[in-house]
Every structure is written in C-alpha cells, then in structure tokens.
Amino acid sequence: MGRKHKTTVTFLSMDADPDNHVPVPARKMALMRCMKPPLHFYRYLYDAIGRDHLWVDRKRKSDEELAAIIHDDLTEIYVLYVDGAPAGFAELNFREPGLCELVYLGLTPDSVGGGLGEYLLAQAIDIAWQHPITKMKVQTCTLDHPRALGLYQRLGFVPYAQTETEVEELD
C-alpha cells in the first residue's frame, strides 16, 4: 500500500453558459478532439499532467476498463498542442442526459503559466455548452494546482459541496 494524502474535494457546477471571453495566448496552438485515443497516449498524458497532483484513479484501471471509459461515444477528449507538442487535455463526460462532467483538465508541468489553463478551461466550457445540457459539473481538490479552484470559480463554476478524503499513492 502506498502513502496516503488527505485532501479536501470541492464540487462545483454551473447552470448556464457563462459566455467567457478569454484571450488566446500568443502561442502556436491547436485544440484537437482525440477520437478514441490509443491507451498508451492517454496514459502518457494522464501521467505527465497528473503525476504531481496524485492522479491515480485511471492508473489503477486495466486496459479494458480504461478503454471502456475513454472510447465511450459519450466521452470527449480534447488535447491542447503548443508548438506541436501535447501541453494539456480536457475530458468531458456526457453520459447523464442534460449534464456534462468535466472529468479531467490539466496541463503538463512545463506548460503551466501564461494563460494556457484558463484558455483550455474556457474552451472546454464552450464545447460542453454546444451540447444539449442544462448543467456542467467539475470537482477539484487541494492536491490539484493551487489556482485550480479559483480558476473554476472565475470562469463561472459555483461550489455546492465539499468533502474530506484520502488519496493513496501507487506503489
């Protein structure tokens, strides 16, 4: 068993498109939907982005379990490329009618700063509200980037619950 870390999880939602106008960072960028990503590519992104924040849930899944989630027609994954290299991703889940859950959103450590996170979140929100939804949800925790909670709130999410939990590192 790995070391356990206590964390506070904050649940947030929004009930309408906030119509954010976020400046596009002055970089060569592309945001592309990754249709049924190869598992090794998804695992690379997940580890590169989530390693410092103890993202472990998807690492514990078998290839079959992971493929069932990320290859589902109601899951959309968008990869942010900066100067030709993957810099972040957003994963949207539309499995519940009328609801979009922003399951994952993050940047590689060398891409943090310069407004890329705000841009990626604004794009994910805009994409979500192009679907027939009435609510969007996300959760963040104190193990995520220290500015994550404030960013979600600044772009229109409102906290509605908190809970304390533990995340166990992988051995």
Buried (B, 14 or more C-beta within 10 A) or exposed (E): EEEEBEBEBBBBBBEEBBEBEBEEBEBEBEBEEBEEBEBEBBBEBBEBBBEBBBBBEBEEBEEEEBBEBBBEEEBBBBBBBBEEEBBBBBBBBBEEEEBBBBBBBBBBEEBBEEBBBBBBBBBBBBBBBEBEBEBBBBBBBBBBBEEBBEBBBBBBBEBEEEEEEEBEEEE
